[in-house]
Amino acid sequence: MTEKISLYGIFAEMTISDLQDCLAASETREEAVFYRKLINMKLQINQEKIVGEALL
C-alpha cells in the first residue's frame, strides 16, 4: 500500500520565505499563480492568529 501524502502538512511546515523561493523558481504562469495563492493563504492564516478571529 502506498503512503498517503498530506499536502496540508507540507504547506503548514513551509515559511513564507520558502513559498517565495518556490514562486521565484516557477517555470510556468500556472505554477506562479499557485504559489502566489499559497503565499496569500499563509499571510491570511498568520493575520488571523494576530487578530484573533477567523477571516476565511
mmCIF entry with sequence, helices, sheets and N, C-alpha, C, O atoms, coordinates in Angstrom:
data_MODEL
# 
_entry.id   MODEL 
# 
_entity.id                         1 
_entity.type                       polymer 
_entity.pdbx_number_of_molecules   1 
# 
_entity_poly.entity_id                      1 
_entity_poly.type                           'polypeptide(L)' 
_entity_poly.nstd_linkage                   no 
_entity_poly.nstd_monomer                   no 
_entity_poly.pdbx_seq_one_letter_code       MTEKISLYGIFAEMTISDLQDCLAASETREEAVFYRKLINMKLQINQEKIVGEALL 
_entity_poly.pdbx_seq_one_letter_code_can   MTEKISLYGIFAEMTISDLQDCLAASETREEAVFYRKLINMKLQINQEKIVGEALL 
_entity_poly.pdbx_strand_id                 A 
# 
loop_
_entity_poly_seq.entity_id 
_entity_poly_seq.num 
_entity_poly_seq.mon_id 
_entity_poly_seq.hetero 
1 1  MET n 
1 2  THR n 
1 3  GLU n 
1 4  LYS n 
1 5  ILE n 
1 6  SER n 
1 7  LEU n 
1 8  TYR n 
1 9  GLY n 
1 10 ILE n 
1 11 PHE n 
1 12 ALA n 
1 13 GLU n 
1 14 MET n 
1 15 THR n 
1 16 ILE n 
1 17 SER n 
1 18 ASP n 
1 19 LEU n 
1 20 GLN n 
1 21 ASP n 
1 22 CYS n 
1 23 LEU n 
1 24 ALA n 
1 25 ALA n 
1 26 SER n 
1 27 GLU n 
1 28 THR n 
1 29 ARG n 
1 30 GLU n 
1 31 GLU n 
1 32 ALA n 
1 33 VAL n 
1 34 PHE n 
1 35 TYR n 
1 36 ARG n 
1 37 LYS n 
1 38 LEU n 
1 39 ILE n 
1 40 ASN n 
1 41 MET n 
1 42 LYS n 
1 43 LEU n 
1 44 GLN n 
1 45 ILE n 
1 46 ASN n 
1 47 GLN n 
1 48 GLU n 
1 49 LYS n 
1 50 ILE n 
1 51 VAL n 
1 52 GLY n 
1 53 GLU n 
1 54 ALA n 
1 55 LEU n 
1 56 LEU n 
# 
_struct_asym.id          A 
_struct_asym.entity_id   1 
# 
loop_
_struct_conf.conf_type_id 
_struct_conf.id 
_struct_conf.pdbx_PDB_helix_id 
_struct_conf.beg_label_comp_id 
_struct_conf.beg_label_asym_id 
_struct_conf.beg_label_seq_id 
_struct_conf.pdbx_beg_PDB_ins_code 
_struct_conf.end_label_comp_id 
_struct_conf.end_label_asym_id 
_struct_conf.end_label_seq_id 
_struct_conf.pdbx_end_PDB_ins_code 
_struct_conf.beg_auth_comp_id 
_struct_conf.beg_auth_asym_id 
_struct_conf.beg_auth_seq_id 
_struct_conf.end_auth_comp_id 
_struct_conf.end_auth_asym_id 
_struct_conf.end_auth_seq_id 
_struct_conf.pdbx_PDB_helix_class 
_struct_conf.details 
_struct_conf.pdbx_PDB_helix_length 
HELX_P HELX_P1 AA1 LEU A 7  ? GLU A 13 ? LEU A 7  GLU A 13 1 ? 7  
HELX_P HELX_P2 AA2 ILE A 16 ? ALA A 24 ? ILE A 16 ALA A 24 1 ? 9  
HELX_P HELX_P3 AA3 ARG A 29 ? VAL A 51 ? ARG A 29 VAL A 51 1 ? 23 
# 
_struct_conf_type.id          HELX_P 
_struct_conf_type.criteria    ? 
_struct_conf_type.reference   ? 
# 
loop_
_atom_site.group_PDB 
_atom_site.id 
_atom_site.type_symbol 
_atom_site.label_atom_id 
_atom_site.label_alt_id 
_atom_site.label_comp_id 
_atom_site.label_asym_id 
_atom_site.label_entity_id 
_atom_site.label_seq_id 
_atom_site.pdbx_PDB_ins_code 
_atom_site.Cartn_x 
_atom_site.Cartn_y 
_atom_site.Cartn_z 
_atom_site.occupancy 
_atom_site.B_iso_or_equiv 
_atom_site.pdbx_formal_charge 
_atom_site.auth_seq_id 
_atom_site.auth_comp_id 
_atom_site.auth_asym_id 
_atom_site.auth_atom_id 
_atom_site.pdbx_PDB_model_num 
ATOM 1   N N  . MET A 1 1  ? 0.845   -1.182 0.000   1.00 0.00 ? 1  MET A N  1 
ATOM 2   C CA . MET A 1 1  ? 0.000   0.000  0.000   1.00 0.00 ? 1  MET A CA 1 
ATOM 3   C C  . MET A 1 1  ? 0.890   1.246  0.000   1.00 0.00 ? 1  MET A C  1 
ATOM 4   O O  . MET A 1 1  ? 1.908   1.290  0.691   1.00 0.00 ? 1  MET A O  1 
ATOM 5   N N  . THR A 1 2  ? 0.501   2.245  -0.773  1.00 0.00 ? 2  THR A N  1 
ATOM 6   C CA . THR A 1 2  ? 1.300   3.465  -0.846  1.00 0.00 ? 2  THR A CA 1 
ATOM 7   C C  . THR A 1 2  ? 0.976   4.402  0.305   1.00 0.00 ? 2  THR A C  1 
ATOM 8   O O  . THR A 1 2  ? -0.135  4.404  0.835   1.00 0.00 ? 2  THR A O  1 
ATOM 9   N N  . GLU A 1 3  ? 1.970   5.200  0.679   1.00 0.00 ? 3  GLU A N  1 
ATOM 10  C CA . GLU A 1 3  ? 1.789   6.160  1.762   1.00 0.00 ? 3  GLU A CA 1 
ATOM 11  C C  . GLU A 1 3  ? 1.025   7.371  1.255   1.00 0.00 ? 3  GLU A C  1 
ATOM 12  O O  . GLU A 1 3  ? 1.288   7.870  0.161   1.00 0.00 ? 3  GLU A O  1 
ATOM 13  N N  . LYS A 1 4  ? 0.085   7.834  2.051   1.00 0.00 ? 4  LYS A N  1 
ATOM 14  C CA . LYS A 1 4  ? -0.717  8.993  1.702   1.00 0.00 ? 4  LYS A CA 1 
ATOM 15  C C  . LYS A 1 4  ? 0.076   10.265 1.987   1.00 0.00 ? 4  LYS A C  1 
ATOM 16  O O  . LYS A 1 4  ? 0.656   10.399 3.065   1.00 0.00 ? 4  LYS A O  1 
ATOM 17  N N  . ILE A 1 5  ? 0.110   11.194 1.045   1.00 0.00 ? 5  ILE A N  1 
ATOM 18  C CA . ILE A 1 5  ? 0.831   12.447 1.214   1.00 0.00 ? 5  ILE A CA 1 
ATOM 19  C C  . ILE A 1 5  ? -0.143  13.510 1.702   1.00 0.00 ? 5  ILE A C  1 
ATOM 20  O O  . ILE A 1 5  ? -1.228  13.676 1.145   1.00 0.00 ? 5  ILE A O  1 
ATOM 21  N N  . SER A 1 6  ? 0.255   14.224 2.745   1.00 0.00 ? 6  SER A N  1 
ATOM 22  C CA . SER A 1 6  ? -0.568  15.300 3.269   1.00 0.00 ? 6  SER A CA 1 
ATOM 23  C C  . SER A 1 6  ? -0.047  16.625 2.720   1.00 0.00 ? 6  SER A C  1 
ATOM 24  O O  . SER A 1 6  ? 0.965   17.146 3.189   1.00 0.00 ? 6  SER A O  1 
ATOM 25  N N  . LEU A 1 7  ? -0.741  17.160 1.732   1.00 0.00 ? 7  LEU A N  1 
ATOM 26  C CA . LEU A 1 7  ? -0.329  18.444 1.173   1.00 0.00 ? 7  LEU A CA 1 
ATOM 27  C C  . LEU A 1 7  ? -0.422  19.542 2.215   1.00 0.00 ? 7  LEU A C  1 
ATOM 28  O O  . LEU A 1 7  ? 0.416   20.443 2.248   1.00 0.00 ? 7  LEU A O  1 
ATOM 29  N N  . TYR A 1 8  ? -1.440  19.473 3.069   1.00 0.00 ? 8  TYR A N  1 
ATOM 30  C CA . TYR A 1 8  ? -1.558  20.484 4.111   1.00 0.00 ? 8  TYR A CA 1 
ATOM 31  C C  . TYR A 1 8  ? -0.371  20.415 5.064   1.00 0.00 ? 8  TYR A C  1 
ATOM 32  O O  . TYR A 1 8  ? 0.148   21.450 5.484   1.00 0.00 ? 8  TYR A O  1 
ATOM 33  N N  . GLY A 1 9  ? 0.058   19.216 5.405   1.00 0.00 ? 9  GLY A N  1 
ATOM 34  C CA . GLY A 1 9  ? 1.208   19.057 6.287   1.00 0.00 ? 9  GLY A CA 1 
ATOM 35  C C  . GLY A 1 9  ? 2.459   19.702 5.704   1.00 0.00 ? 9  GLY A C  1 
ATOM 36  O O  . GLY A 1 9  ? 3.222   20.351 6.419   1.00 0.00 ? 9  GLY A O  1 
ATOM 37  N N  . ILE A 1 10 ? 2.661   19.520 4.414   1.00 0.00 ? 10 ILE A N  1 
ATOM 38  C CA . ILE A 1 10 ? 3.796   20.148 3.733   1.00 0.00 ? 10 ILE A CA 1 
ATOM 39  C C  . ILE A 1 10 ? 3.639   21.663 3.763   1.00 0.00 ? 10 ILE A C  1 
ATOM 40  O O  . ILE A 1 10 ? 4.585   22.380 4.086   1.00 0.00 ? 10 ILE A O  1 
ATOM 41  N N  . PHE A 1 11 ? 2.447   22.151 3.428   1.00 0.00 ? 11 PHE A N  1 
ATOM 42  C CA . PHE A 1 11 ? 2.172   23.588 3.422   1.00 0.00 ? 11 PHE A CA 1 
ATOM 43  C C  . PHE A 1 11 ? 2.371   24.194 4.808   1.00 0.00 ? 11 PHE A C  1 
ATOM 44  O O  . PHE A 1 11 ? 2.961   25.267 4.933   1.00 0.00 ? 11 PHE A O  1 
ATOM 45  N N  . ALA A 1 12 ? 1.891   23.525 5.840   1.00 0.00 ? 12 ALA A N  1 
ATOM 46  C CA . ALA A 1 12 ? 1.970   24.044 7.205   1.00 0.00 ? 12 ALA A CA 1 
ATOM 47  C C  . ALA A 1 12 ? 3.410   24.202 7.667   1.00 0.00 ? 12 ALA A C  1 
ATOM 48  O O  . ALA A 1 12 ? 3.713   25.094 8.461   1.00 0.00 ? 12 ALA A O  1 
ATOM 49  N N  . GLU A 1 13 ? 4.290   23.353 7.183   1.00 0.00 ? 13 GLU A N  1 
ATOM 50  C CA . GLU A 1 13 ? 5.692   23.420 7.578   1.00 0.00 ? 13 GLU A CA 1 
ATOM 51  C C  . GLU A 1 13 ? 6.481   24.471 6.803   1.00 0.00 ? 13 GLU A C  1 
ATOM 52  O O  . GLU A 1 13 ? 7.571   24.860 7.220   1.00 0.00 ? 13 GLU A O  1 
ATOM 53  N N  . MET A 1 14 ? 5.941   24.929 5.686   1.00 0.00 ? 14 MET A N  1 
ATOM 54  C CA . MET A 1 14 ? 6.659   25.905 4.859   1.00 0.00 ? 14 MET A CA 1 
ATOM 55  C C  . MET A 1 14 ? 6.500   27.314 5.419   1.00 0.00 ? 14 MET A C  1 
ATOM 56  O O  . MET A 1 14 ? 5.450   27.674 5.951   1.00 0.00 ? 14 MET A O  1 
ATOM 57  N N  . THR A 1 15 ? 7.562   28.100 5.287   1.00 0.00 ? 15 THR A N  1 
ATOM 58  C CA . THR A 1 15 ? 7.501   29.500 5.682   1.00 0.00 ? 15 THR A CA 1 
ATOM 59  C C  . THR A 1 15 ? 7.131   30.335 4.457   1.00 0.00 ? 15 THR A C  1 
ATOM 60  O O  . THR A 1 15 ? 7.156   29.850 3.326   1.00 0.00 ? 15 THR A O  1 
ATOM 61  N N  . ILE A 1 16 ? 6.794   31.578 4.700   1.00 0.00 ? 16 ILE A N  1 
ATOM 62  C CA . ILE A 1 16 ? 6.506   32.478 3.579   1.00 0.00 ? 16 ILE A CA 1 
ATOM 63  C C  . ILE A 1 16 ? 7.743   32.600 2.702   1.00 0.00 ? 16 ILE A C  1 
ATOM 64  O O  . ILE A 1 16 ? 7.637   32.668 1.478   1.00 0.00 ? 16 ILE A O  1 
ATOM 65  N N  . SER A 1 17 ? 8.903   32.629 3.320   1.00 0.00 ? 17 SER A N  1 
ATOM 66  C CA . SER A 1 17 ? 10.158  32.705 2.567   1.00 0.00 ? 17 SER A CA 1 
ATOM 67  C C  . SER A 1 17 ? 10.339  31.477 1.664   1.00 0.00 ? 17 SER A C  1 
ATOM 68  O O  . SER A 1 17 ? 10.772  31.606 0.519   1.00 0.00 ? 17 SER A O  1 
ATOM 69  N N  . ASP A 1 18 ? 10.006  30.295 2.179   1.00 0.00 ? 18 ASP A N  1 
ATOM 70  C CA . ASP A 1 18 ? 10.076  29.070 1.370   1.00 0.00 ? 18 ASP A CA 1 
ATOM 71  C C  . ASP A 1 18 ? 9.159   29.188 0.156   1.00 0.00 ? 18 ASP A C  1 
ATOM 72  O O  . ASP A 1 18 ? 9.541   28.845 -0.963  1.00 0.00 ? 18 ASP A O  1 
ATOM 73  N N  . LEU A 1 19 ? 7.943   29.681 0.397   1.00 0.00 ? 19 LEU A N  1 
ATOM 74  C CA . LEU A 1 19 ? 6.975   29.821 -0.690  1.00 0.00 ? 19 LEU A CA 1 
ATOM 75  C C  . LEU A 1 19 ? 7.437   30.864 -1.706  1.00 0.00 ? 19 LEU A C  1 
ATOM 76  O O  . LEU A 1 19 ? 7.224   30.699 -2.907  1.00 0.00 ? 19 LEU A O  1 
ATOM 77  N N  . GLN A 1 20 ? 8.071   31.942 -1.225  1.00 0.00 ? 20 GLN A N  1 
ATOM 78  C CA . GLN A 1 20 ? 8.591   32.958 -2.139  1.00 0.00 ? 20 GLN A CA 1 
ATOM 79  C C  . GLN A 1 20 ? 9.710   32.392 -3.001  1.00 0.00 ? 20 GLN A C  1 
ATOM 80  O O  . GLN A 1 20 ? 9.824   32.740 -4.177  1.00 0.00 ? 20 GLN A O  1 
ATOM 81  N N  . ASP A 1 21 ? 10.536  31.521 -2.428  1.00 0.00 ? 21 ASP A N  1 
ATOM 82  C CA . ASP A 1 21 ? 11.587  30.857 -3.201  1.00 0.00 ? 21 ASP A CA 1 
ATOM 83  C C  . ASP A 1 21 ? 10.974  29.980 -4.288  1.00 0.00 ? 21 ASP A C  1 
ATOM 84  O O  . ASP A 1 21 ? 11.461  29.950 -5.418  1.00 0.00 ? 21 ASP A O  1 
ATOM 85  N N  . CYS A 1 22 ? 9.912   29.273 -3.944  1.00 0.00 ? 22 CYS A N  1 
ATOM 86  C CA . CYS A 1 22 ? 9.210   28.443 -4.930  1.00 0.00 ? 22 CYS A CA 1 
ATOM 87  C C  . CYS A 1 22 ? 8.606   29.313 -6.027  1.00 0.00 ? 22 CYS A C  1 
ATOM 88  O O  . CYS A 1 22 ? 8.651   28.952 -7.203  1.00 0.00 ? 22 CYS A O  1 
ATOM 89  N N  . LEU A 1 23 ? 8.047   30.444 -5.649  1.00 0.00 ? 23 LEU A N  1 
ATOM 90  C CA . LEU A 1 23 ? 7.481   31.371 -6.625  1.00 0.00 ? 23 LEU A CA 1 
ATOM 91  C C  . LEU A 1 23 ? 8.557   31.863 -7.586  1.00 0.00 ? 23 LEU A C  1 
ATOM 92  O O  . LEU A 1 23 ? 8.343   31.904 -8.798  1.00 0.00 ? 23 LEU A O  1 
ATOM 93  N N  . ALA A 1 24 ? 9.708   32.234 -7.045  1.00 0.00 ? 24 ALA A N  1 
ATOM 94  C CA . ALA A 1 24 ? 10.807  32.723 -7.885  1.00 0.00 ? 24 ALA A CA 1 
ATOM 95  C C  . ALA A 1 24 ? 11.308  31.651 -8.852  1.00 0.00 ? 24 ALA A C  1 
ATOM 96  O O  . ALA A 1 24 ? 11.777  31.966 -9.945  1.00 0.00 ? 24 ALA A O  1 
ATOM 97  N N  . ALA A 1 25 ? 11.209  30.391 -8.447  1.00 0.00 ? 25 ALA A N  1 
ATOM 98  C CA . ALA A 1 25 ? 11.676  29.284 -9.281  1.00 0.00 ? 25 ALA A CA 1 
ATOM 99  C C  . ALA A 1 25 ? 10.590  28.735 -10.219 1.00 0.00 ? 25 ALA A C  1 
ATOM 100 O O  . ALA A 1 25 ? 10.837  27.781 -10.956 1.00 0.00 ? 25 ALA A O  1 
ATOM 101 N N  . SER A 1 26 ? 9.416   29.320 -10.194 1.00 0.00 ? 26 SER A N  1 
ATOM 102 C CA . SER A 1 26 ? 8.308   28.836 -11.026 1.00 0.00 ? 26 SER A CA 1 
ATOM 103 C C  . SER A 1 26 ? 8.679   28.887 -12.497 1.00 0.00 ? 26 SER A C  1 
ATOM 104 O O  . SER A 1 26 ? 9.293   29.842 -12.975 1.00 0.00 ? 26 SER A O  1 
ATOM 105 N N  . GLU A 1 27 ? 8.293   27.843 -13.195 1.00 0.00 ? 27 GLU A N  1 
ATOM 106 C CA . GLU A 1 27 ? 8.612   27.748 -14.622 1.00 0.00 ? 27 GLU A CA 1 
ATOM 107 C C  . GLU A 1 27 ? 7.428   28.089 -15.513 1.00 0.00 ? 27 GLU A C  1 
ATOM 108 O O  . GLU A 1 27 ? 7.600   28.369 -16.699 1.00 0.00 ? 27 GLU A O  1 
ATOM 109 N N  . THR A 1 28 ? 6.231   28.066 -14.949 1.00 0.00 ? 28 THR A N  1 
ATOM 110 C CA . THR A 1 28 ? 5.044   28.387 -15.748 1.00 0.00 ? 28 THR A CA 1 
ATOM 111 C C  . THR A 1 28 ? 4.199   29.420 -15.012 1.00 0.00 ? 28 THR A C  1 
ATOM 112 O O  . THR A 1 28 ? 4.332   29.611 -13.803 1.00 0.00 ? 28 THR A O  1 
ATOM 113 N N  . ARG A 1 29 ? 3.337   30.071 -15.762 1.00 0.00 ? 29 ARG A N  1 
ATOM 114 C CA . ARG A 1 29 ? 2.431   31.052 -15.163 1.00 0.00 ? 29 ARG A CA 1 
ATOM 115 C C  . ARG A 1 29 ? 1.522   30.385 -14.142 1.00 0.00 ? 29 ARG A C  1 
ATOM 116 O O  . ARG A 1 29 ? 1.270   30.941 -13.072 1.00 0.00 ? 29 ARG A O  1 
ATOM 117 N N  . GLU A 1 30 ? 1.031   29.200 -14.469 1.00 0.00 ? 30 GLU A N  1 
ATOM 118 C CA . GLU A 1 30 ? 0.136   28.480 -13.575 1.00 0.00 ? 30 GLU A CA 1 
ATOM 119 C C  . GLU A 1 30 ? 0.820   28.140 -12.257 1.00 0.00 ? 30 GLU A C  1 
ATOM 120 O O  . GLU A 1 30 ? 0.210   28.237 -11.193 1.00 0.00 ? 30 GLU A O  1 
ATOM 121 N N  . GLU A 1 31 ? 2.075   27.746 -12.328 1.00 0.00 ? 31 GLU A N  1 
ATOM 122 C CA . GLU A 1 31 ? 2.824   27.425 -11.119 1.00 0.00 ? 31 GLU A CA 1 
ATOM 123 C C  . GLU A 1 31 ? 3.018   28.688 -10.265 1.00 0.00 ? 31 GLU A C  1 
ATOM 124 O O  . GLU A 1 31 ? 2.901   28.637 -9.041  1.00 0.00 ? 31 GLU A O  1 
ATOM 125 N N  . ALA A 1 32 ? 3.311   29.808 -10.914 1.00 0.00 ? 32 ALA A N  1 
ATOM 126 C CA . ALA A 1 32 ? 3.481   31.073 -10.192 1.00 0.00 ? 32 ALA A CA 1 
ATOM 127 C C  . ALA A 1 32 ? 2.179   31.486 -9.509  1.00 0.00 ? 32 ALA A C  1 
ATOM 128 O O  . ALA A 1 32 ? 2.196   31.935 -8.363  1.00 0.00 ? 32 ALA A O  1 
ATOM 129 N N  . VAL A 1 33 ? 1.059   31.337 -10.203 1.00 0.00 ? 33 VAL A N  1 
ATOM 130 C CA . VAL A 1 33 ? -0.248  31.670 -9.624  1.00 0.00 ? 33 VAL A CA 1 
ATOM 131 C C  . VAL A 1 33 ? -0.506  30.781 -8.413  1.00 0.00 ? 33 VAL A C  1 
ATOM 132 O O  . VAL A 1 33 ? -0.994  31.260 -7.389  1.00 0.00 ? 33 VAL A O  1 
ATOM 133 N N  . PHE A 1 34 ? -0.188  29.509 -8.515  1.00 0.00 ? 34 PHE A N  1 
ATOM 134 C CA . PHE A 1 34 ? -0.365  28.562 -7.416  1.00 0.00 ? 34 PHE A CA 1 
ATOM 135 C C  . PHE A 1 34 ? 0.411   29.018 -6.185  1.00 0.00 ? 34 PHE A C  1 
ATOM 136 O O  . PHE A 1 34 ? -0.146  29.058 -5.088  1.00 0.00 ? 34 PHE A O  1 
ATOM 137 N N  . TYR A 1 35 ? 1.679   29.358 -6.346  1.00 0.00 ? 35 TYR A N  1 
ATOM 138 C CA . TYR A 1 35 ? 2.493   29.784 -5.204  1.00 0.00 ? 35 TYR A CA 1 
ATOM 139 C C  . TYR A 1 35 ? 2.053   31.135 -4.654  1.00 0.00 ? 35 TYR A C  1 
ATOM 140 O O  . TYR A 1 35 ? 2.125   31.357 -3.445  1.00 0.00 ? 35 TYR A O  1 
ATOM 141 N N  . ARG A 1 36 ? 1.599   32.042 -5.517  1.00 0.00 ? 36 ARG A N  1 
ATOM 142 C CA . ARG A 1 36 ? 1.078   33.326 -5.030  1.00 0.00 ? 36 ARG A CA 1 
ATOM 143 C C  . ARG A 1 36 ? -0.135  33.097 -4.135  1.00 0.00 ? 36 ARG A C  1 
ATOM 144 O O  . ARG A 1 36 ? -0.282  33.742 -3.097  1.00 0.00 ? 36 ARG A O  1 
ATOM 145 N N  . LYS A 1 37 ? -0.996  32.182 -4.544  1.00 0.00 ? 37 LYS A N  1 
ATOM 146 C CA . LYS A 1 37 ? -2.191  31.890 -3.738  1.00 0.00 ? 37 LYS A CA 1 
ATOM 147 C C  . LYS A 1 37 ? -1.813  31.257 -2.403  1.00 0.00 ? 37 LYS A C  1 
ATOM 148 O O  . LYS A 1 37 ? -2.425  31.565 -1.380  1.00 0.00 ? 37 LYS A O  1 
ATOM 149 N N  . LEU A 1 38 ? -0.818  30.378 -2.399  1.00 0.00 ? 38 LEU A N  1 
ATOM 150 C CA . LEU A 1 38 ? -0.366  29.783 -1.139  1.00 0.00 ? 38 LEU A CA 1 
ATOM 151 C C  . LEU A 1 38 ? 0.261   30.833 -0.227  1.00 0.00 ? 38 LEU A C  1 
ATOM 152 O O  . LEU A 1 38 ? 0.061   30.796 0.987   1.00 0.00 ? 38 LEU A O  1 
ATOM 153 N N  . ILE A 1 39 ? 1.015   31.767 -0.799  1.00 0.00 ? 39 ILE A N  1 
ATOM 154 C CA . ILE A 1 39 ? 1.590   32.858 -0.005  1.00 0.00 ? 39 ILE A CA 1 
ATOM 155 C C  . ILE A 1 39 ? 0.472   33.684 0.615   1.00 0.00 ? 39 ILE A C  1 
ATOM 156 O O  . ILE A 1 39 ? 0.522   34.006 1.802   1.00 0.00 ? 39 ILE A O  1 
ATOM 157 N N  . ASN A 1 40 ? -0.534  34.030 -0.179  1.00 0.00 ? 40 ASN A N  1 
ATOM 158 C CA . ASN A 1 40 ? -1.659  34.809 0.344   1.00 0.00 ? 40 ASN A CA 1 
ATOM 159 C C  . ASN A 1 40 ? -2.387  34.061 1.459   1.00 0.00 ? 40 ASN A C  1 
ATOM 160 O O  . ASN A 1 40 ? -2.782  34.662 2.458   1.00 0.00 ? 40 ASN A O  1 
ATOM 161 N N  . MET A 1 41 ? -2.564  32.755 1.289   1.00 0.00 ? 41 MET A N  1 
ATOM 162 C CA . MET A 1 41 ? -3.238  31.962 2.311   1.00 0.00 ? 41 MET A CA 1 
ATOM 163 C C  . MET A 1 41 ? -2.412  31.934 3.597   1.00 0.00 ? 41 MET A C  1 
ATOM 164 O O  . MET A 1 41 ? -2.962  32.064 4.691   1.00 0.00 ? 41 MET A O  1 
ATOM 165 N N  . LYS A 1 42 ? -1.093  31.764 3.469   1.00 0.00 ? 42 LYS A N  1 
ATOM 166 C CA . LYS A 1 42 ? -0.214  31.733 4.641   1.00 0.00 ? 42 LYS A CA 1 
ATOM 167 C C  . LYS A 1 42 ? -0.250  33.082 5.359   1.00 0.00 ? 42 LYS A C  1 
ATOM 168 O O  . LYS A 1 42 ? -0.276  33.125 6.589   1.00 0.00 ? 42 LYS A O  1 
ATOM 169 N N  . LEU A 1 43 ? -0.250  34.188 4.599   1.00 0.00 ? 43 LEU A N  1 
ATOM 170 C CA . LEU A 1 43 ? -0.349  35.519 5.202   1.00 0.00 ? 43 LEU A CA 1 
ATOM 171 C C  . LEU A 1 43 ? -1.674  35.700 5.935   1.00 0.00 ? 43 LEU A C  1 
ATOM 172 O O  . LEU A 1 43 ? -1.716  36.279 7.021   1.00 0.00 ? 43 LEU A O  1 
ATOM 173 N N  . GLN A 1 44 ? -2.751  35.202 5.339   1.00 0.00 ? 44 GLN A N  1 
ATOM 174 C CA . GLN A 1 44 ? -4.067  35.322 5.961   1.00 0.00 ? 44 GLN A CA 1 
ATOM 175 C C  . GLN A 1 44 ? -4.147  34.503 7.239   1.00 0.00 ? 44 GLN A C  1 
ATOM 176 O O  . GLN A 1 44 ? -4.732  34.953 8.224   1.00 0.00 ? 44 GLN A O  1 
ATOM 177 N N  . ILE A 1 45 ? -3.572  33.318 7.239   1.00 0.00 ? 45 ILE A N  1 
ATOM 178 C CA . ILE A 1 45 ? -3.552  32.477 8.439   1.00 0.00 ? 45 ILE A CA 1 
ATOM 179 C C  . ILE A 1 45 ? -2.778  33.179 9.546   1.00 0.00 ? 45 ILE A C  1 
ATOM 180 O O  . ILE A 1 45 ? -3.213  33.189 10.698  1.00 0.00 ? 45 ILE A O  1 
ATOM 181 N N  . ASN A 1 46 ? -1.629  33.769 9.206   1.00 0.00 ? 46 ASN A N  1 
ATOM 182 C CA . ASN A 1 46 ? -0.835  34.499 10.199  1.00 0.00 ? 46 ASN A CA 1 
ATOM 183 C C  . ASN A 1 46 ? -1.594  35.714 10.721  1.00 0.00 ? 46 ASN A C  1 
ATOM 184 O O  . ASN A 1 46 ? -1.528  36.024 11.910  1.00 0.00 ? 46 ASN A O  1 
ATOM 185 N N  . GLN A 1 47 ? -2.308  36.396 9.843   1.00 0.00 ? 47 GLN A N  1 
ATOM 186 C CA . GLN A 1 47 ? -3.096  37.555 10.253  1.00 0.00 ? 47 GLN A CA 1 
ATOM 187 C C  . GLN A 1 47 ? -4.211  37.142 11.211  1.00 0.00 ? 47 GLN A C  1 
ATOM 188 O O  . GLN A 1 47 ? -4.485  37.847 12.182  1.00 0.00 ? 47 GLN A O  1 
ATOM 189 N N  . GLU A 1 48 ? -4.850  36.015 10.947  1.00 0.00 ? 48 GLU A N  1 
ATOM 190 C CA . GLU A 1 48 ? -5.911  35.523 11.827  1.00 0.00 ? 48 GLU A CA 1 
ATOM 191 C C  . GLU A 1 48 ? -5.364  35.251 13.222  1.00 0.00 ? 48 GLU A C  1 
ATOM 192 O O  . GLU A 1 48 ? -6.041  35.513 14.216  1.00 0.00 ? 48 GLU A O  1 
ATOM 193 N N  . LYS A 1 49 ? -4.147  34.729 13.302  1.00 0.00 ? 49 LYS A N  1 
ATOM 194 C CA . LYS A 1 49 ? -3.541  34.461 14.609  1.00 0.00 ? 49 LYS A CA 1 
ATOM 195 C C  . LYS A 1 49 ? -3.326  35.758 15.374  1.00 0.00 ? 49 LYS A C  1 
ATOM 196 O O  . LYS A 1 49 ? -3.523  35.809 16.588  1.00 0.00 ? 49 LYS A O  1 
ATOM 197 N N  . ILE A 1 50 ? -2.924  36.800 14.668  1.00 0.00 ? 50 ILE A N  1 
ATOM 198 C CA . ILE A 1 50 ? -2.670  38.099 15.316  1.00 0.00 ? 50 ILE A CA 1 
ATOM 199 C C  . ILE A 1 50 ? -3.976  38.781 15.716  1.00 0.00 ? 50 ILE A C  1 
ATOM 200 O O  . ILE A 1 50 ? -4.105  39.282 16.833  1.00 0.00 ? 50 ILE A O  1 
ATOM 201 N N  . VAL A 1 51 ? -4.938  38.797 14.799  1.00 0.00 ? 51 VAL A N  1 
ATOM 202 C CA . VAL A 1 51 ? -6.218  39.466 15.049  1.00 0.00 ? 51 VAL A CA 1 
ATOM 203 C C  . VAL A 1 51 ? -7.073  38.681 16.036  1.00 0.00 ? 51 VAL A C  1 
ATOM 204 O O  . VAL A 1 51 ? -7.794  39.258 16.850  1.00 0.00 ? 51 VAL A O  1 
ATOM 205 N N  . GLY A 1 52 ? -6.980  37.362 15.952  1.00 0.00 ? 52 GLY A N  1 
ATOM 206 C CA . GLY A 1 52 ? -7.730  36.532 16.875  1.00 0.00 ? 52 GLY A CA 1 
ATOM 207 C C  . GLY A 1 52 ? -9.118  36.149 16.396  1.00 0.00 ? 52 GLY A C  1 
ATOM 208 O O  . GLY A 1 52 ? -9.942  35.695 17.190  1.00 0.00 ? 52 GLY A O  1 
ATOM 209 N N  . GLU A 1 53 ? -9.389  36.324 15.108  1.00 0.00 ? 53 GLU A N  1 
ATOM 210 C CA . GLU A 1 53 ? -10.677 35.882 14.573  1.00 0.00 ? 53 GLU A CA 1 
ATOM 211 C C  . GLU A 1 53 ? -10.485 35.299 13.185  1.00 0.00 ? 53 GLU A C  1 
ATOM 212 O O  . GLU A 1 53 ? -9.561  35.671 12.461  1.00 0.00 ? 53 GLU A O  1 
ATOM 213 N N  . ALA A 1 54 ? -11.362 34.389 12.829  1.00 0.00 ? 54 ALA A N  1 
ATOM 214 C CA . ALA A 1 54 ? -11.264 33.719 11.541  1.00 0.00 ? 54 ALA A CA 1 
ATOM 215 C C  . ALA A 1 54 ? -11.659 34.666 10.418  1.00 0.00 ? 54 ALA A C  1 
ATOM 216 O O  . ALA A 1 54 ? -12.701 35.320 10.480  1.00 0.00 ? 54 ALA A O  1 
ATOM 217 N N  . LEU A 1 55 ? -10.818 34.735 9.389   1.00 0.00 ? 55 LEU A N  1 
ATOM 218 C CA . LEU A 1 55 ? -11.098 35.577 8.232   1.00 0.00 ? 55 LEU A CA 1 
ATOM 219 C C  . LEU A 1 55 ? -11.519 34.752 7.023   1.00 0.00 ? 55 LEU A C  1 
ATOM 220 O O  . LEU A 1 55 ? -12.158 35.275 6.110   1.00 0.00 ? 55 LEU A O  1 
ATOM 221 N N  . LEU A 1 56 ? -11.172 33.485 7.007   1.00 0.00 ? 56 LEU A N  1 
ATOM 222 C CA . LEU A 1 56 ? -11.525 32.629 5.863   1.00 0.00 ? 56 LEU A CA 1 
ATOM 223 C C  . LEU A 1 56 ? -12.928 32.095 6.001   1.00 0.00 ? 56 LEU A C  1 
ATOM 224 O O  . LEU A 1 56 ? -13.395 31.358 5.132   1.00 0.00 ? 56 LEU A O  1 
# 
